[in-house]
Amino acid sequence: MPFTESDTTALETWLAAPLFHGQAMHLDKLQGFLCAVVSSPEIIPPSAWVGEVLGGEPDYESLEQATEFMGLLMGFYNQVATDLLAPPLQLILKPLAGSDSRADYQAWCEGYILGWGLSTEEWLRPGNEALKKLTFPILYLSGAFKEEAERSGREYVEEEEDRKVWQDCVGILPQAVVGIFNFWLARRKSTPIRREITKVGRNDLCPCGSGKKYKQCCGSPQRLH
């Protein structure tokens, strides 16, 4: 079932509920986070990411309450996956605090980087040049490059150039996120299936432990060991 606008409102209300002690992700950050989780080169199960979303153990009042919330959360997860498969991706963005009316891309991108960090694969290893280009707007809008420059004592780009690059990154962010999803999807499809169990020769001892040759035991078409 599609995730409706009322479902989105209900999930947002849940995430702000006292039972999460103010530690649960806001909806914008959650969307960025789940975009990375869904795009991961390996499947990341809910057991690995739900705790990151909630920021701790919630104080559910009943099993019904927990079931209702998890139903909404998984529904949102499925909607994110659908949006990545059938773009354009509509980003959920909140306004910056104070008088600044611009959208808070930093929170969204920070969420994405958190989800990216759950992957065991090294995304930016040598050879993944196409992926490096796709992740650039996410890293830039998250403020990661500016923070790194400040930590290392290097001079950051001038304000006018920063504003131009920021605007360029804003313009390509949705396409870049979908591009990352397709990058890893193509590699998942092209990865050959590996034999995890060593092949047993017909004259080898049967691995079942009978002491007979494989061809006379489990490997015999007339036998059902």
RAWOFEN-V957173 format. One record per run of one state. SS is the DSSP state (~ for helix, > for strand, _ for the rest). FROM is the first residue (numbers start at 0). TO is the last residue. If there is no record, write none. Layout:
ss: {SS & SS}
from: {FROM & FROM}
to: {TO & TO}
This chain:
ss: {_ & ~ & _ & ~ & _ & ~ & _ & ~ & _ & ~ & _ & > & _ & > & _ & ~ & _ & ~ & _ & ~ & _ & ~ & _ & > & _ & > & ~ & _}
from: {0 & 4 & 15 & 17 & 20 & 26 & 39 & 45 & 54 & 62 & 85 & 94 & 95 & 102 & 103 & 104 & 116 & 128 & 142 & 143 & 152 & 158 & 190 & 204 & 205 & 212 & 213 & 216}
to: {3 & 14 & 16 & 19 & 25 & 38 & 44 & 53 & 61 & 84 & 93 & 94 & 101 & 102 & 103 & 115 & 127 & 141 & 142 & 151 & 157 & 189 & 203 & 204 & 211 & 212 & 215 & 224}
